[in-house]
């Protein structure tokens, strides 16, 4: 007997919620009906997948394996359905690409050119690097643009950007044209919340510490350029770190930093994703990296 996709969806909800009542509300069905469907699935599989407890349920070893299989099969089903609909409508295969804060317009332009050459359409979706890993795992994204280091060994990565960070300040603040860690003594760092990209966040602060600068960090909760400019121009002891290409505002000045941390951006995808459209876009990006 083959897999019943509807029962797999029901099982996935219960396995993720670990509670029949919450899963039933999530699925908008009655709890008794949900219990019957799970029992039917267990009978078809020939194994107990869930153990009932006073507080809810827990996965058996067979249930944990079934959850991995359910996610893979449901993701494959959704992708196949999208591909069939695209083929029937005559449209290009559409790839959903995660876009984290800190990705410059130059890279987005390169990706759009590569997509055109590869014959695929793309749509960018705002998500932090940390969120993208989960969205890729749930098949809610096809590809991600993530700040490295990523820290997820189940993702495949293609590095697209590798450039030094420099120091950005208000134009009226006095600093040497070429900076070392000693020049930044007493300066605070305007930085982002660690939860957005833990690997990249720690990489940059560790590199600063290794060079001899251990700044007090001020988290900027707004990613709007106007808010960043206001803070950097108003507070002379506040600096930030960005690649040169992102320092374009007339009120700000970018200066190179000796032993600077690296700004690295990678294209990320699931290891088992072998769709032709994803492969064509990756191949075109690799070809672009090889060109002068």
N, C-alpha and C positions, 0 to 999 in steps of 0.2 A: 504493500500500500504506500502511495506517495504522501508527501507532506501536504497538509491542509493549511493554506496560507492564512485563512481567517483564524483558525485555532492557534497558529503560531503567533499572530498579532495579539491574541488574547493572552497567551502564555507569556509573551515578552512583557506585557503590561503588568501582569502579576509578579513576574520575576524581578522587575525593576522597582515596583512599589513595595513588594514583600508584604502585601496586604490585599485581600480579596475586595474589601469594601472600597478602598481607594482606587484599585484597578477598575472596578465596575463603574465608578463615577467617571474616571478618565475615559473609559470606552463608551459611556452613555448606554449601558445595558444593565439588566437586573443581575444582582449578585448570584441568585440560584442558577440562572442560565449560564453565567460565567463559570461557576463550579462544575456544571455538567460538561461544558466544553473542554475544560482542563482534564476532567476524568476521561473523556473520550480520547483526548490526545495521548494521555498516559497509557491507555489501553492499546492504541494504535502503535505507540512506540515500544510497548512491552516493558516499561520501567517506570518507577515512581520518580517524578521530577520535582515535586514540592512536598515538604513535610509541614504539616499544620502544627502551629504552636499556639499557646494562649494569647500571644501578642500579635500573631499574624502567620507568616509562613517563612520557611527558609529553603534554599536550593539544596538538593542532593547533588552528589558528584555528577550523576547523569543529567540533572537539571542544569548545572553550570555548563556542561557540554552542549546541551540542547539550546541554551540561551545564545551561545556563540553561533551555533548553526542557524538559529532563527533570525538573528541579526543579519547574517550573511545572505540567507535566502530571501528575506524581505527586501534587503537593499538591492540584490540582483533583480528581483521582481520589479521594483520601482524603476531602476535604470532601464531595464528592457522595455517597460511600458513607455517611458519617455522616448527612447530611441525609435520605437515603432510609430509613435505619434509624430515625431519629427520627420520620419521617412514618409509617412502618409501625407503630411502637410507640405512636404517639399522644403522645409526649413532646415537651416544648418543645425548640427548638434549644439545644444546650449550647455556650456559648462559654468557652474557656479564657483566663483573664486573668492575666498576670504581675503579681506583687506584690513590689516592692522594699522594702528597709528604709527607714523614714522616712515611710511612708504612714500617716496617722492614721486612726482608726476612723470619724471623721466622713465622710471621703470614701468609705470602703467602704460606709457606710450609704446615702449618696447613690446609689452605683452599684447597690446592691441594689434600691432603690426604683425607679430608672430601668429596671432589668432587668424588674421586675415589671410596670411600665407598658408596656414594649415587648413583653412576652410572650415573653421568652427566659430560659433558665436559665443560670447562670454558675457557674464554679468557679475559685477563686483558686489560683495556683501560685507558691510562693516562688522568686524569681530576682532577681539584682541587675539594675540598669539595663543594664549591659554585657552580661550573659547574655541578657537579653530580646531585644536586637537580633538576636542569632544565632538564638534560638529562634523568633522571628517569621519570619526568613528561611527556616528549615527547616520551617515550618508546624507546629511543635510548640506554638505559642501562637497564639490568634486575635487577641488584643489585649494591650497592655502598659500598665502604670502605671509611668512612668519619671520620674526626676528630671531636670529640664532644667538646662542645655542638653544635648541628646541627642547631637548630632554625627553622626547618620546621615541623609544627605539622601534616602535611598530610603524613609524612613518618613514617613507623614502624622501630624500631631500636633494634638490638641485640648487646649488648656491648661485644666485643671480647678481648679488651686489656684495662687494667687499672693499670698503673704503675707510679711511681714518676719520674719527670724530675730531672736531675742533671746538674751540671755546667761542661762545657767542655772548655778547654783552650789548648794553646800550651804547650808542655811538659816542656819547659824551664821557664815558668812563675810561679812565686812563690805564692802559696796560701795554706792555711791550708788544711789538708786532709778532715776535716769535716767543711762545710761552713754554715754560717748564713748570713742573709741579711746585717749585719754590715760589714762582710768581703768583700762584693761586692760594698761597697760605692765607687763611682767614676768610676766604671766599666761600659762600654757601652755594650749593648746587640745586638749581631748579630742575626737578626730575619727575618721573611718572610713578604711579602706584605699582608696586612690585607685582601685584596680582595680574596685571596686564600681560607681562612677559617675564616671568621669574628668571629664566636662564640669562636673557639679555641684560636685565636689570643688575643681576649679581655679577655678570662678566665685566660690565663697565665699572662698577664700584670696586671690584677686586683689582682691576687694572689701575685704577686711580690710586688705590692704597699701595700697590706694589711700586708705583712711581714716587710715593711719598706724600700724596695728597689724600687726606681723609676728611672730606667735607661734611658739614652738616647738610642734610638733605631736606629741601622744602618740596613737598609734593604739589604739583600743579594739577588740580582736579578738572580744569577746563583745557581742552585741546584746541581751542580757537586761537588763531595766531594773534588776534587783537589782545587777548588776555595775557599771553606770553610776552608780547611787546611791552605792555603796560608794566608788568612786574619787572622786567629786565631794565627798562629805562628809568624806573622810579627808585630802584634799590641798588646802590653802587656796589654792595658786597655780594650781589647775586649774579651768578653766571649759569649758563646751560651748555650742553654738549650736543652738537648736531653735525652731520656731514656738510661740506662746503656748499653743495648744491641746494641745500635747504635754507641757506642764510641769504635771503633775497630782499628782506624788508629794509627800506632806507634808514630807519631809525636804529638798526642793529649792525654790529660789526663782527665778522668771523675772523678768528686768528688760529693758525695751526698750533698744535700742541705736541711737544716732544714726547716720545713713547706713548702715543695716543692709543686709546682703546679702538677696536675695530667695529664698524657698523656693518653687519652682515644680514642679508635678507635671502631666504631660501624659498623656493617653490616646494610645497609639501603635498604628498598624496599617499593614499593607502597602498600598502604593499601588494594587495591582491587585486588592485584595480587595473585590469588589462584592456580597458575599452580603447577602441581605435582612436576616437577623438582626443582622449587624454594623451595617448602616445604621440599623436601627430603634433599636438601643441608642445609637448616636451621636446620632441626632436627639433622642432623649429627654433625653440629657445636655445637649445644646445648649439645649433648651427649659428645662431646670432652671436653667442659667446665666442665662437671660434673666429668670427670675422674681425678684422682690424678695427 
